Amino acid sequence: MLAALGCAACRRAPQPGAASAPASALFLDDPGDRRAFTSWFTFLAEAMYARETAALPRAVNDCAGLLRFCFAEALRRHDIPWARSLALPFLPPAGRVKRFEYPRSTPHGPRLFRTSAAHGDVAEFADAQTLMRHNAHPRTRDIQQAEPGDLLFYEQLGARSPYHCMVFLGPSRMEDDRGPFAVYHTGPSRPPGAPAEPGEVRRPTVAQLLQHPAPEWRPLEGNPNFLGVFRWNLLEETT
């Protein structure tokens, strides 16, 4: 049974609809680049789940940190030294993103994320609310329509950090298991009278999420806390 979710840096949001995606700091207009990015993004998210908490990169310290880290690393040059630096178990045949190589040729170097609707407002850091509002766009509220690499956003009113995000993984990239799975970081917590805990990366199946003991965490259209399935603006198809 899943424990209650939480996220320290995950900060009322518009409901998903048919609105077009806002301008992004980055676009991948080549289908091959979009496929490569999605493949690396999902692989890296699952690879973080496979790591011991103490061995996670420092940037992967909450739900938004997991998304930011996997986004940036998906745009890097993926060679053996890079894989070794992240202690990855293997290099998948995911192709490469040809348009950008982070941080050398991305438009704003390491500053990948929009922080407002204003042109040029980009930063290395963006919390879960900022990622949702300015770096992703709503696709659907039906979890059955989610595709690998999509993002699930929640808002828990009354929580100290109400916004939370997950990666929709789909089938496992590391095991022969169709899932579908989601991956998320719980975020750090401080139980009363106990030392702070760093949190951990988890990989529940969608079926487990749909049966979560706390109804507010179920990715259902009728759940007002579930904001829906989003997609990175980077992957928006242009015509």
Biotite code that builds the C-alpha atoms (Angstrom):
import biotite.structure as struc

atoms = struc.array([
    struc.Atom([0.000, 0.000, 0.000], chain_id="A", res_id=1, res_name="MET", atom_name="CA", element="C"),
    struc.Atom([1.378, 3.395, -0.913], chain_id="A", res_id=2, res_name="LEU", atom_name="CA", element="C"),
    struc.Atom([2.237, 5.845, 1.792], chain_id="A", res_id=3, res_name="ALA", atom_name="CA", element="C"),
    struc.Atom([0.937, 9.401, 1.739], chain_id="A", res_id=4, res_name="ALA", atom_name="CA", element="C"),
    struc.Atom([2.665, 11.574, -0.815], chain_id="A", res_id=5, res_name="LEU", atom_name="CA", element="C"),
    struc.Atom([4.395, 14.842, -0.137], chain_id="A", res_id=6, res_name="GLY", atom_name="CA", element="C"),
    struc.Atom([6.803, 17.267, -1.740], chain_id="A", res_id=7, res_name="CYS", atom_name="CA", element="C"),
    struc.Atom([8.652, 20.108, -0.081], chain_id="A", res_id=8, res_name="ALA", atom_name="CA", element="C"),
    struc.Atom([9.370, 22.355, -3.069], chain_id="A", res_id=9, res_name="ALA", atom_name="CA", element="C"),
    struc.Atom([6.147, 21.559, -4.917], chain_id="A", res_id=10, res_name="CYS", atom_name="CA", element="C"),
    struc.Atom([4.259, 24.920, -4.199], chain_id="A", res_id=11, res_name="ARG", atom_name="CA", element="C"),
    struc.Atom([-5.307, 27.014, -7.213], chain_id="A", res_id=12, res_name="ARG", atom_name="CA", element="C"),
    struc.Atom([-4.182, 26.114, -10.858], chain_id="A", res_id=13, res_name="ALA", atom_name="CA", element="C"),
    struc.Atom([-6.173, 26.277, -14.081], chain_id="A", res_id=14, res_name="PRO", atom_name="CA", element="C"),
    struc.Atom([-7.880, 23.024, -14.981], chain_id="A", res_id=15, res_name="GLN", atom_name="CA", element="C"),
    struc.Atom([-6.562, 21.243, -18.082], chain_id="A", res_id=16, res_name="PRO", atom_name="CA", element="C"),
    struc.Atom([-8.422, 22.099, -21.227], chain_id="A", res_id=17, res_name="GLY", atom_name="CA", element="C"),
    struc.Atom([-7.916, 22.659, -24.906], chain_id="A", res_id=18, res_name="ALA", atom_name="CA", element="C"),
    struc.Atom([-5.733, 25.761, -24.527], chain_id="A", res_id=19, res_name="ALA", atom_name="CA", element="C"),
    struc.Atom([-2.665, 25.787, -26.747], chain_id="A", res_id=20, res_name="SER", atom_name="CA", element="C"),
    struc.Atom([0.768, 25.532, -25.202], chain_id="A", res_id=21, res_name="ALA", atom_name="CA", element="C"),
    struc.Atom([2.479, 28.806, -24.207], chain_id="A", res_id=22, res_name="PRO", atom_name="CA", element="C"),
    struc.Atom([5.820, 29.755, -25.667], chain_id="A", res_id=23, res_name="ALA", atom_name="CA", element="C"),
    struc.Atom([8.643, 27.581, -24.361], chain_id="A", res_id=24, res_name="SER", atom_name="CA", element="C"),
    struc.Atom([12.311, 28.343, -23.836], chain_id="A", res_id=25, res_name="ALA", atom_name="CA", element="C"),
    struc.Atom([12.997, 25.296, -26.033], chain_id="A", res_id=26, res_name="LEU", atom_name="CA", element="C"),
    struc.Atom([11.242, 23.487, -28.855], chain_id="A", res_id=27, res_name="PHE", atom_name="CA", element="C"),
    struc.Atom([12.012, 20.201, -30.566], chain_id="A", res_id=28, res_name="LEU", atom_name="CA", element="C"),
    struc.Atom([10.367, 20.433, -33.967], chain_id="A", res_id=29, res_name="ASP", atom_name="CA", element="C"),
    struc.Atom([11.881, 17.184, -35.278], chain_id="A", res_id=30, res_name="ASP", atom_name="CA", element="C"),
    struc.Atom([9.868, 14.011, -34.451], chain_id="A", res_id=31, res_name="PRO", atom_name="CA", element="C"),
    struc.Atom([13.082, 12.047, -33.990], chain_id="A", res_id=32, res_name="GLY", atom_name="CA", element="C"),
    struc.Atom([14.333, 14.558, -31.440], chain_id="A", res_id=33, res_name="ASP", atom_name="CA", element="C"),
    struc.Atom([11.028, 14.386, -29.569], chain_id="A", res_id=34, res_name="ARG", atom_name="CA", element="C"),
    struc.Atom([11.196, 10.589, -29.470], chain_id="A", res_id=35, res_name="ARG", atom_name="CA", element="C"),
    struc.Atom([14.807, 10.649, -28.282], chain_id="A", res_id=36, res_name="ALA", atom_name="CA", element="C"),
    struc.Atom([14.074, 13.180, -25.543], chain_id="A", res_id=37, res_name="PHE", atom_name="CA", element="C"),
    struc.Atom([11.081, 11.191, -24.311], chain_id="A", res_id=38, res_name="THR", atom_name="CA", element="C"),
    struc.Atom([13.077, 7.967, -24.292], chain_id="A", res_id=39, res_name="SER", atom_name="CA", element="C"),
    struc.Atom([15.928, 9.482, -22.283], chain_id="A", res_id=40, res_name="TRP", atom_name="CA", element="C"),
    struc.Atom([13.594, 11.363, -19.941], chain_id="A", res_id=41, res_name="PHE", atom_name="CA", element="C"),
    struc.Atom([11.648, 8.251, -18.988], chain_id="A", res_id=42, res_name="THR", atom_name="CA", element="C"),
    struc.Atom([14.758, 6.078, -18.763], chain_id="A", res_id=43, res_name="PHE", atom_name="CA", element="C"),
    struc.Atom([16.438, 8.547, -16.428], chain_id="A", res_id=44, res_name="LEU", atom_name="CA", element="C"),
    struc.Atom([13.359, 8.838, -14.217], chain_id="A", res_id=45, res_name="ALA", atom_name="CA", element="C"),
    struc.Atom([13.268, 5.074, -13.776], chain_id="A", res_id=46, res_name="GLU", atom_name="CA", element="C"),
    struc.Atom([17.029, 4.956, -13.289], chain_id="A", res_id=47, res_name="ALA", atom_name="CA", element="C"),
    struc.Atom([16.618, 7.330, -10.326], chain_id="A", res_id=48, res_name="MET", atom_name="CA", element="C"),
    struc.Atom([14.062, 4.931, -8.868], chain_id="A", res_id=49, res_name="TYR", atom_name="CA", element="C"),
    struc.Atom([16.614, 2.125, -9.164], chain_id="A", res_id=50, res_name="ALA", atom_name="CA", element="C"),
    struc.Atom([19.187, 4.087, -7.118], chain_id="A", res_id=51, res_name="ARG", atom_name="CA", element="C"),
    struc.Atom([19.496, 4.002, -3.359], chain_id="A", res_id=52, res_name="GLU", atom_name="CA", element="C"),
    struc.Atom([18.247, 7.257, -1.845], chain_id="A", res_id=53, res_name="THR", atom_name="CA", element="C"),
    struc.Atom([21.688, 8.097, -0.482], chain_id="A", res_id=54, res_name="ALA", atom_name="CA", element="C"),
    struc.Atom([23.172, 7.704, -3.977], chain_id="A", res_id=55, res_name="ALA", atom_name="CA", element="C"),
    struc.Atom([20.748, 10.038, -5.742], chain_id="A", res_id=56, res_name="LEU", atom_name="CA", element="C"),
    struc.Atom([22.199, 13.164, -7.366], chain_id="A", res_id=57, res_name="PRO", atom_name="CA", element="C"),
    struc.Atom([21.861, 16.165, -5.048], chain_id="A", res_id=58, res_name="ARG", atom_name="CA", element="C"),
    struc.Atom([19.457, 17.827, -7.497], chain_id="A", res_id=59, res_name="ALA", atom_name="CA", element="C"),
    struc.Atom([16.969, 14.971, -7.126], chain_id="A", res_id=60, res_name="VAL", atom_name="CA", element="C"),
    struc.Atom([15.611, 16.001, -3.738], chain_id="A", res_id=61, res_name="ASN", atom_name="CA", element="C"),
    struc.Atom([11.872, 16.403, -4.393], chain_id="A", res_id=62, res_name="ASP", atom_name="CA", element="C"),
    struc.Atom([9.305, 15.857, -7.125], chain_id="A", res_id=63, res_name="CYS", atom_name="CA", element="C"),
    struc.Atom([10.185, 18.967, -9.126], chain_id="A", res_id=64, res_name="ALA", atom_name="CA", element="C"),
    struc.Atom([13.891, 18.252, -8.726], chain_id="A", res_id=65, res_name="GLY", atom_name="CA", element="C"),
    struc.Atom([13.395, 14.840, -10.299], chain_id="A", res_id=66, res_name="LEU", atom_name="CA", element="C"),
    struc.Atom([11.668, 16.414, -13.310], chain_id="A", res_id=67, res_name="LEU", atom_name="CA", element="C"),
    struc.Atom([14.256, 19.159, -13.712], chain_id="A", res_id=68, res_name="ARG", atom_name="CA", element="C"),
    struc.Atom([17.160, 16.722, -13.467], chain_id="A", res_id=69, res_name="PHE", atom_name="CA", element="C"),
    struc.Atom([15.760, 14.234, -15.985], chain_id="A", res_id=70, res_name="CYS", atom_name="CA", element="C"),
    struc.Atom([14.777, 17.061, -18.373], chain_id="A", res_id=71, res_name="PHE", atom_name="CA", element="C"),
    struc.Atom([18.277, 18.518, -18.389], chain_id="A", res_id=72, res_name="ALA", atom_name="CA", element="C"),
    struc.Atom([20.108, 15.195, -18.565], chain_id="A", res_id=73, res_name="GLU", atom_name="CA", element="C"),
    struc.Atom([17.897, 14.037, -21.442], chain_id="A", res_id=74, res_name="ALA", atom_name="CA", element="C"),
    struc.Atom([19.391, 16.896, -23.470], chain_id="A", res_id=75, res_name="LEU", atom_name="CA", element="C"),
    struc.Atom([23.018, 16.074, -22.693], chain_id="A", res_id=76, res_name="ARG", atom_name="CA", element="C"),
    struc.Atom([25.490, 14.167, -24.826], chain_id="A", res_id=77, res_name="ARG", atom_name="CA", element="C"),
    struc.Atom([24.981, 10.539, -23.801], chain_id="A", res_id=78, res_name="HIS", atom_name="CA", element="C"),
    struc.Atom([28.336, 8.793, -23.894], chain_id="A", res_id=79, res_name="ASP", atom_name="CA", element="C"),
    struc.Atom([30.099, 6.299, -21.658], chain_id="A", res_id=80, res_name="ILE", atom_name="CA", element="C"),
    struc.Atom([31.767, 8.910, -19.410], chain_id="A", res_id=81, res_name="PRO", atom_name="CA", element="C"),
    struc.Atom([28.392, 10.566, -18.877], chain_id="A", res_id=82, res_name="TRP", atom_name="CA", element="C"),
    struc.Atom([26.759, 7.226, -18.045], chain_id="A", res_id=83, res_name="ALA", atom_name="CA", element="C"),
    struc.Atom([29.539, 6.436, -15.598], chain_id="A", res_id=84, res_name="ARG", atom_name="CA", element="C"),
    struc.Atom([29.167, 9.827, -13.922], chain_id="A", res_id=85, res_name="SER", atom_name="CA", element="C"),
    struc.Atom([25.542, 8.982, -13.165], chain_id="A", res_id=86, res_name="LEU", atom_name="CA", element="C"),
    struc.Atom([26.259, 5.327, -12.334], chain_id="A", res_id=87, res_name="ALA", atom_name="CA", element="C"),
    struc.Atom([23.723, 4.231, -14.937], chain_id="A", res_id=88, res_name="LEU", atom_name="CA", element="C"),
    struc.Atom([23.371, 0.462, -15.344], chain_id="A", res_id=89, res_name="PRO", atom_name="CA", element="C"),
    struc.Atom([23.495, 0.655, -19.138], chain_id="A", res_id=90, res_name="PHE", atom_name="CA", element="C"),
    struc.Atom([23.065, 3.012, -22.090], chain_id="A", res_id=91, res_name="LEU", atom_name="CA", element="C"),
    struc.Atom([19.745, 2.360, -23.820], chain_id="A", res_id=92, res_name="PRO", atom_name="CA", element="C"),
    struc.Atom([19.430, 2.582, -27.615], chain_id="A", res_id=93, res_name="PRO", atom_name="CA", element="C"),
    struc.Atom([17.465, 5.826, -27.322], chain_id="A", res_id=94, res_name="ALA", atom_name="CA", element="C"),
    struc.Atom([19.038, 7.843, -30.108], chain_id="A", res_id=95, res_name="GLY", atom_name="CA", element="C"),
    struc.Atom([20.058, 11.426, -29.466], chain_id="A", res_id=96, res_name="ARG", atom_name="CA", element="C"),
    struc.Atom([18.530, 14.867, -29.470], chain_id="A", res_id=97, res_name="VAL", atom_name="CA", element="C"),
    struc.Atom([20.276, 16.517, -32.400], chain_id="A", res_id=98, res_name="LYS", atom_name="CA", element="C"),
    struc.Atom([18.969, 20.072, -32.050], chain_id="A", res_id=99, res_name="ARG", atom_name="CA", element="C"),
    struc.Atom([20.355, 20.847, -28.599], chain_id="A", res_id=100, res_name="PHE", atom_name="CA", element="C"),
    struc.Atom([23.139, 19.634, -26.371], chain_id="A", res_id=101, res_name="GLU", atom_name="CA", element="C"),
    struc.Atom([22.770, 20.791, -22.788], chain_id="A", res_id=102, res_name="TYR", atom_name="CA", element="C"),
    struc.Atom([24.254, 23.097, -21.648], chain_id="A", res_id=103, res_name="PRO", atom_name="CA", element="C"),
    struc.Atom([26.566, 23.896, -24.549], chain_id="A", res_id=104, res_name="ARG", atom_name="CA", element="C"),
    struc.Atom([24.006, 24.733, -27.238], chain_id="A", res_id=105, res_name="SER", atom_name="CA", element="C"),
    struc.Atom([20.741, 25.242, -25.390], chain_id="A", res_id=106, res_name="THR", atom_name="CA", element="C"),
    struc.Atom([19.491, 28.821, -25.965], chain_id="A", res_id=107, res_name="PRO", atom_name="CA", element="C"),
    struc.Atom([20.114, 30.031, -22.404], chain_id="A", res_id=108, res_name="HIS", atom_name="CA", element="C"),
    struc.Atom([22.812, 27.601, -21.356], chain_id="A", res_id=109, res_name="GLY", atom_name="CA", element="C"),
    struc.Atom([21.870, 25.922, -18.077], chain_id="A", res_id=110, res_name="PRO", atom_name="CA", element="C"),
    struc.Atom([18.726, 28.056, -17.689], chain_id="A", res_id=111, res_name="ARG", atom_name="CA", element="C"),
    struc.Atom([16.144, 25.711, -19.175], chain_id="A", res_id=112, res_name="LEU", atom_name="CA", element="C"),
    struc.Atom([12.877, 26.624, -17.450], chain_id="A", res_id=113, res_name="PHE", atom_name="CA", element="C"),
    struc.Atom([10.495, 29.509, -17.943], chain_id="A", res_id=114, res_name="ARG", atom_name="CA", element="C"),
    struc.Atom([9.534, 31.263, -14.734], chain_id="A", res_id=115, res_name="THR", atom_name="CA", element="C"),
    struc.Atom([6.812, 33.551, -16.140], chain_id="A", res_id=116, res_name="SER", atom_name="CA", element="C"),
    struc.Atom([5.009, 34.305, -19.383], chain_id="A", res_id=117, res_name="ALA", atom_name="CA", element="C"),
    struc.Atom([7.465, 37.108, -20.109], chain_id="A", res_id=118, res_name="ALA", atom_name="CA", element="C"),
    struc.Atom([9.982, 36.469, -22.857], chain_id="A", res_id=119, res_name="HIS", atom_name="CA", element="C"),
    struc.Atom([13.432, 35.751, -21.468], chain_id="A", res_id=120, res_name="GLY", atom_name="CA", element="C"),
    struc.Atom([12.341, 34.903, -17.931], chain_id="A", res_id=121, res_name="ASP", atom_name="CA", element="C"),
    struc.Atom([14.228, 31.621, -17.635], chain_id="A", res_id=122, res_name="VAL", atom_name="CA", element="C"),
    struc.Atom([16.100, 29.983, -14.792], chain_id="A", res_id=123, res_name="ALA", atom_name="CA", element="C"),
    struc.Atom([17.791, 26.769, -13.742], chain_id="A", res_id=124, res_name="GLU", atom_name="CA", element="C"),
    struc.Atom([15.270, 26.320, -10.919], chain_id="A", res_id=125, res_name="PHE", atom_name="CA", element="C"),
    struc.Atom([11.493, 25.985, -11.207], chain_id="A", res_id=126, res_name="ALA", atom_name="CA", element="C"),
    struc.Atom([9.186, 24.486, -8.597], chain_id="A", res_id=127, res_name="ASP", atom_name="CA", element="C"),
    struc.Atom([6.313, 22.161, -9.447], chain_id="A", res_id=128, res_name="ALA", atom_name="CA", element="C"),
    struc.Atom([3.793, 24.983, -9.899], chain_id="A", res_id=129, res_name="GLN", atom_name="CA", element="C"),
    struc.Atom([6.136, 26.861, -12.240], chain_id="A", res_id=130, res_name="THR", atom_name="CA", element="C"),
    struc.Atom([6.886, 23.738, -14.239], chain_id="A", res_id=131, res_name="LEU", atom_name="CA", element="C"),
    struc.Atom([3.153, 23.177, -14.710], chain_id="A", res_id=132, res_name="MET", atom_name="CA", element="C"),
    struc.Atom([2.191, 26.785, -15.485], chain_id="A", res_id=133, res_name="ARG", atom_name="CA", element="C"),
    struc.Atom([5.058, 27.867, -17.714], chain_id="A", res_id=134, res_name="HIS", atom_name="CA", element="C"),
    struc.Atom([6.833, 24.755, -18.997], chain_id="A", res_id=135, res_name="ASN", atom_name="CA", element="C"),
    struc.Atom([4.053, 22.250, -19.689], chain_id="A", res_id=136, res_name="ALA", atom_name="CA", element="C"),
    struc.Atom([0.549, 22.259, -21.081], chain_id="A", res_id=137, res_name="HIS", atom_name="CA", element="C"),
    struc.Atom([-2.571, 20.216, -20.247], chain_id="A", res_id=138, res_name="PRO", atom_name="CA", element="C"),
    struc.Atom([-3.437, 17.272, -22.463], chain_id="A", res_id=139, res_name="ARG", atom_name="CA", element="C"),
    struc.Atom([-6.237, 15.330, -20.779], chain_id="A", res_id=140, res_name="THR", atom_name="CA", element="C"),
    struc.Atom([-7.718, 14.370, -17.430], chain_id="A", res_id=141, res_name="ARG", atom_name="CA", element="C"),
    struc.Atom([-8.048, 10.730, -18.503], chain_id="A", res_id=142, res_name="ASP", atom_name="CA", element="C"),
    struc.Atom([-5.050, 8.793, -17.196], chain_id="A", res_id=143, res_name="ILE", atom_name="CA", element="C"),
    struc.Atom([-5.739, 6.082, -19.779], chain_id="A", res_id=144, res_name="GLN", atom_name="CA", element="C"),
    struc.Atom([-4.780, 8.590, -22.492], chain_id="A", res_id=145, res_name="GLN", atom_name="CA", element="C"),
    struc.Atom([-1.391, 9.397, -20.954], chain_id="A", res_id=146, res_name="ALA", atom_name="CA", element="C"),
    struc.Atom([1.725, 8.629, -22.988], chain_id="A", res_id=147, res_name="GLU", atom_name="CA", element="C"),
    struc.Atom([5.278, 7.901, -21.807], chain_id="A", res_id=148, res_name="PRO", atom_name="CA", element="C"),
    struc.Atom([6.991, 11.087, -20.708], chain_id="A", res_id=149, res_name="GLY", atom_name="CA", element="C"),
    struc.Atom([3.769, 12.895, -19.817], chain_id="A", res_id=150, res_name="ASP", atom_name="CA", element="C"),
    struc.Atom([3.494, 14.595, -16.434], chain_id="A", res_id=151, res_name="LEU", atom_name="CA", element="C"),
    struc.Atom([0.852, 14.159, -13.738], chain_id="A", res_id=152, res_name="LEU", atom_name="CA", element="C"),
    struc.Atom([0.121, 17.186, -11.546], chain_id="A", res_id=153, res_name="PHE", atom_name="CA", element="C"),
    struc.Atom([-1.760, 17.404, -8.271], chain_id="A", res_id=154, res_name="TYR", atom_name="CA", element="C"),
    struc.Atom([-2.766, 20.183, -5.892], chain_id="A", res_id=155, res_name="GLU", atom_name="CA", element="C"),
    struc.Atom([-3.463, 19.425, -2.266], chain_id="A", res_id=156, res_name="GLN", atom_name="CA", element="C"),
    struc.Atom([-5.150, 22.468, -0.729], chain_id="A", res_id=157, res_name="LEU", atom_name="CA", element="C"),
    struc.Atom([-4.001, 23.221, 2.792], chain_id="A", res_id=158, res_name="GLY", atom_name="CA", element="C"),
    struc.Atom([-0.649, 21.510, 2.392], chain_id="A", res_id=159, res_name="ALA", atom_name="CA", element="C"),
    struc.Atom([2.516, 23.510, 3.079], chain_id="A", res_id=160, res_name="ARG", atom_name="CA", element="C"),
    struc.Atom([3.672, 22.747, -0.459], chain_id="A", res_id=161, res_name="SER", atom_name="CA", element="C"),
    struc.Atom([0.465, 21.941, -2.335], chain_id="A", res_id=162, res_name="PRO", atom_name="CA", element="C"),
    struc.Atom([1.724, 21.154, -5.838], chain_id="A", res_id=163, res_name="TYR", atom_name="CA", element="C"),
    struc.Atom([3.076, 17.733, -6.688], chain_id="A", res_id=164, res_name="HIS", atom_name="CA", element="C"),
    struc.Atom([4.228, 16.156, -9.945], chain_id="A", res_id=165, res_name="CYS", atom_name="CA", element="C"),
    struc.Atom([4.976, 12.712, -11.308], chain_id="A", res_id=166, res_name="MET", atom_name="CA", element="C"),
    struc.Atom([6.366, 11.242, -14.519], chain_id="A", res_id=167, res_name="VAL", atom_name="CA", element="C"),
    struc.Atom([4.089, 8.880, -16.431], chain_id="A", res_id=168, res_name="PHE", atom_name="CA", element="C"),
    struc.Atom([6.539, 6.173, -17.368], chain_id="A", res_id=169, res_name="LEU", atom_name="CA", element="C"),
    struc.Atom([4.329, 3.696, -19.192], chain_id="A", res_id=170, res_name="GLY", atom_name="CA", element="C"),
    struc.Atom([6.094, 0.324, -19.514], chain_id="A", res_id=171, res_name="PRO", atom_name="CA", element="C"),
    struc.Atom([9.285, -0.191, -17.566], chain_id="A", res_id=172, res_name="SER", atom_name="CA", element="C"),
    struc.Atom([12.458, 0.778, -19.396], chain_id="A", res_id=173, res_name="ARG", atom_name="CA", element="C"),
    struc.Atom([14.531, -1.614, -17.275], chain_id="A", res_id=174, res_name="MET", atom_name="CA", element="C"),
    struc.Atom([12.366, -4.682, -16.732], chain_id="A", res_id=175, res_name="GLU", atom_name="CA", element="C"),
    struc.Atom([10.024, -6.817, -18.792], chain_id="A", res_id=176, res_name="ASP", atom_name="CA", element="C"),
    struc.Atom([6.937, -5.295, -17.192], chain_id="A", res_id=177, res_name="ASP", atom_name="CA", element="C"),
    struc.Atom([4.292, -3.363, -19.098], chain_id="A", res_id=178, res_name="ARG", atom_name="CA", element="C"),
    struc.Atom([3.005, -1.557, -16.026], chain_id="A", res_id=179, res_name="GLY", atom_name="CA", element="C"),
    struc.Atom([2.049, 1.116, -16.753], chain_id="A", res_id=180, res_name="PRO", atom_name="CA", element="C"),
    struc.Atom([4.055, 2.902, -14.085], chain_id="A", res_id=181, res_name="PHE", atom_name="CA", element="C"),
    struc.Atom([4.505, 6.393, -12.726], chain_id="A", res_id=182, res_name="ALA", atom_name="CA", element="C"),
    struc.Atom([7.678, 7.682, -11.058], chain_id="A", res_id=183, res_name="VAL", atom_name="CA", element="C"),
    struc.Atom([7.899, 10.414, -8.437], chain_id="A", res_id=184, res_name="TYR", atom_name="CA", element="C"),
    struc.Atom([9.959, 11.690, -5.538], chain_id="A", res_id=185, res_name="HIS", atom_name="CA", element="C"),
    struc.Atom([8.129, 11.981, -2.232], chain_id="A", res_id=186, res_name="THR", atom_name="CA", element="C"),
    struc.Atom([10.112, 15.017, -1.134], chain_id="A", res_id=187, res_name="GLY", atom_name="CA", element="C"),
    struc.Atom([11.738, 15.440, 2.268], chain_id="A", res_id=188, res_name="PRO", atom_name="CA", element="C"),
    struc.Atom([9.689, 15.311, 5.438], chain_id="A", res_id=189, res_name="SER", atom_name="CA", element="C"),
    struc.Atom([10.167, 16.050, 9.119], chain_id="A", res_id=190, res_name="ARG", atom_name="CA", element="C"),
    struc.Atom([8.053, 13.767, 11.311], chain_id="A", res_id=191, res_name="PRO", atom_name="CA", element="C"),
    struc.Atom([7.181, 15.280, 14.708], chain_id="A", res_id=192, res_name="PRO", atom_name="CA", element="C"),
    struc.Atom([9.948, 14.606, 17.170], chain_id="A", res_id=193, res_name="GLY", atom_name="CA", element="C"),
    struc.Atom([12.108, 12.830, 14.604], chain_id="A", res_id=194, res_name="ALA", atom_name="CA", element="C"),
    struc.Atom([15.029, 13.828, 12.359], chain_id="A", res_id=195, res_name="PRO", atom_name="CA", element="C"),
    struc.Atom([14.313, 15.088, 8.884], chain_id="A", res_id=196, res_name="ALA", atom_name="CA", element="C"),
    struc.Atom([13.951, 12.386, 6.253], chain_id="A", res_id=197, res_name="GLU", atom_name="CA", element="C"),
    struc.Atom([15.154, 12.938, 2.657], chain_id="A", res_id=198, res_name="PRO", atom_name="CA", element="C"),
    struc.Atom([12.264, 11.166, 0.969], chain_id="A", res_id=199, res_name="GLY", atom_name="CA", element="C"),
    struc.Atom([12.672, 8.679, -1.855], chain_id="A", res_id=200, res_name="GLU", atom_name="CA", element="C"),
    struc.Atom([11.875, 7.942, -5.490], chain_id="A", res_id=201, res_name="VAL", atom_name="CA", element="C"),
    struc.Atom([8.962, 5.545, -5.950], chain_id="A", res_id=202, res_name="ARG", atom_name="CA", element="C"),
    struc.Atom([7.524, 3.709, -8.940], chain_id="A", res_id=203, res_name="ARG", atom_name="CA", element="C"),
    struc.Atom([3.904, 2.672, -8.352], chain_id="A", res_id=204, res_name="PRO", atom_name="CA", element="C"),
    struc.Atom([1.774, 1.185, -11.073], chain_id="A", res_id=205, res_name="THR", atom_name="CA", element="C"),
    struc.Atom([-1.118, 3.294, -12.304], chain_id="A", res_id=206, res_name="VAL", atom_name="CA", element="C"),
    struc.Atom([-3.398, 0.593, -10.897], chain_id="A", res_id=207, res_name="ALA", atom_name="CA", element="C"),
    struc.Atom([-1.888, 1.222, -7.448], chain_id="A", res_id=208, res_name="GLN", atom_name="CA", element="C"),
    struc.Atom([-2.394, 4.967, -7.782], chain_id="A", res_id=209, res_name="LEU", atom_name="CA", element="C"),
    struc.Atom([-6.015, 4.435, -8.816], chain_id="A", res_id=210, res_name="LEU", atom_name="CA", element="C"),
    struc.Atom([-6.517, 2.449, -5.603], chain_id="A", res_id=211, res_name="GLN", atom_name="CA", element="C"),
    struc.Atom([-4.520, 4.794, -3.373], chain_id="A", res_id=212, res_name="HIS", atom_name="CA", element="C"),
    struc.Atom([-5.872, 4.733, 0.204], chain_id="A", res_id=213, res_name="PRO", atom_name="CA", element="C"),
    struc.Atom([-6.055, 8.550, 0.152], chain_id="A", res_id=214, res_name="ALA", atom_name="CA", element="C"),
    struc.Atom([-8.630, 9.446, -2.557], chain_id="A", res_id=215, res_name="PRO", atom_name="CA", element="C"),
    struc.Atom([-7.010, 12.828, -3.236], chain_id="A", res_id=216, res_name="GLU", atom_name="CA", element="C"),
    struc.Atom([-4.028, 11.042, -4.814], chain_id="A", res_id=217, res_name="TRP", atom_name="CA", element="C"),
    struc.Atom([-6.032, 8.980, -7.292], chain_id="A", res_id=218, res_name="ARG", atom_name="CA", element="C"),
    struc.Atom([-5.548, 10.173, -10.911], chain_id="A", res_id=219, res_name="PRO", atom_name="CA", element="C"),
    struc.Atom([-9.262, 10.249, -11.695], chain_id="A", res_id=220, res_name="LEU", atom_name="CA", element="C"),
    struc.Atom([-11.211, 12.828, -13.690], chain_id="A", res_id=221, res_name="GLU", atom_name="CA", element="C"),
    struc.Atom([-13.621, 13.247, -10.783], chain_id="A", res_id=222, res_name="GLY", atom_name="CA", element="C"),
    struc.Atom([-10.823, 14.016, -8.305], chain_id="A", res_id=223, res_name="ASN", atom_name="CA", element="C"),
    struc.Atom([-10.490, 17.815, -7.975], chain_id="A", res_id=224, res_name="PRO", atom_name="CA", element="C"),
    struc.Atom([-6.979, 17.419, -6.550], chain_id="A", res_id=225, res_name="ASN", atom_name="CA", element="C"),
    struc.Atom([-5.779, 15.731, -9.738], chain_id="A", res_id=226, res_name="PHE", atom_name="CA", element="C"),
    struc.Atom([-5.014, 18.548, -12.160], chain_id="A", res_id=227, res_name="LEU", atom_name="CA", element="C"),
    struc.Atom([-4.532, 16.224, -15.093], chain_id="A", res_id=228, res_name="GLY", atom_name="CA", element="C"),
    struc.Atom([-2.027, 14.864, -17.569], chain_id="A", res_id=229, res_name="VAL", atom_name="CA", element="C"),
    struc.Atom([0.372, 17.470, -18.941], chain_id="A", res_id=230, res_name="PHE", atom_name="CA", element="C"),
    struc.Atom([3.147, 17.418, -21.528], chain_id="A", res_id=231, res_name="ARG", atom_name="CA", element="C"),
    struc.Atom([6.366, 19.384, -21.718], chain_id="A", res_id=232, res_name="TRP", atom_name="CA", element="C"),
    struc.Atom([6.072, 22.422, -23.986], chain_id="A", res_id=233, res_name="ASN", atom_name="CA", element="C"),
    struc.Atom([9.379, 21.276, -25.471], chain_id="A", res_id=234, res_name="LEU", atom_name="CA", element="C"),
    struc.Atom([7.463, 18.415, -27.124], chain_id="A", res_id=235, res_name="LEU", atom_name="CA", element="C"),
    struc.Atom([4.590, 20.459, -28.522], chain_id="A", res_id=236, res_name="GLU", atom_name="CA", element="C"),
    struc.Atom([4.138, 19.653, -32.188], chain_id="A", res_id=237, res_name="GLU", atom_name="CA", element="C"),
    struc.Atom([4.080, 22.760, -34.348], chain_id="A", res_id=238, res_name="THR", atom_name="CA", element="C"),
    struc.Atom([2.481, 23.112, -37.753], chain_id="A", res_id=239, res_name="THR", atom_name="CA", element="C"),
])
